[in-house]
Amino acid sequence: METVKISGTKCYVDIEYKEQIARFGGDLCLDEFAATASSMNWVRHIGSLLDVEQQEIMRAAYEYSKTNKKCRIRFYDDNGNELRFD
């Protein structure tokens, strides 16, 4: 699996994956960051934009956060339903 790097503030999280960076808005909670999937913007993107890339970067961050207790991210749709990538 490619390396995932996560950084951000209490209002957004940047996810670097495969030399690209996506920014998700959301809220920092007590033990996780709650990100809204539809708020994603590309900070750095190489090549043409594909819808599949958003799912791929969210899946990579989700898998990374399952094993890294210091950096847990959960993704939600606009209705507040959690998106699962299992």
N, C-alpha and C positions, 0 to 999 in steps of 0.2 A: 504494500500500500504506500502511496505517496505520502510525504510528510505534510502534516497540517500545522499551520501556525495561526494562533488566535491571539488577538489583542483588541483593545477597545476602551470604552468608558462606561459610565453607568447608563448611557442612552443608546449606544450602538456597539456592535462587535464587528471587527474586521477578520475575515477568514482568508488566509492565503493557502492556496492549493494548486498545484501544477503551474506555478509561476503566475497565477492570476489572483486577484484580490477582490472579494465581494464584501460589501458592507450591508449589515442588517440592522434596522432599528429595533428597539425594544426596551426592556427594563431589566436592570440588575436586581435580582431578588436575593434572598438570604443565602441560598446555596446553589444558584444557577442563574443563567441569563435566559430570559424569555424573549425570543426573537420572533418578529412577524415576518413570515415568508414573503409576503407581497411587497415589503419595504426594501427588498434587495436592490442595490445599485452596484454597478461595477466600478471599482476604484482603479483597477488595472486589468485590462483584458487583451489577450492576444488572439488575433484572427476574427472570424465572423461570429456573431452572437447566436447561440443555439439555446432553445428552451431546456434541453436535456442537461445543459451545464449547471443550471440552477439546482436541479434535483441532485446532480452528482456532488456539488460542493456542499449541499446541506447533508447528504448522506455521509460524506467523509467527515464533516464536523461532528455529526451525531455519533458515529462510530468512535471517533477520537475521544469525545467527551464521556463515553461509557467507561473508558479505562482510565481517564485522567480526572481524579476527584477534585482537583483545583480549578478545573475549567469545564464546567458542565453547561451545555447549551440545549435548550428545548425549542423547537420550532412550532409555531401556531399559525393557523389560517386566520382570515379576517373575522370569523365567527367565534374565535377563541378555542377551537378544537385543536388538540395536539396532533402534529404530523408525526407518524411513526415510520421508521425506515428498517424495520426488522424483517 
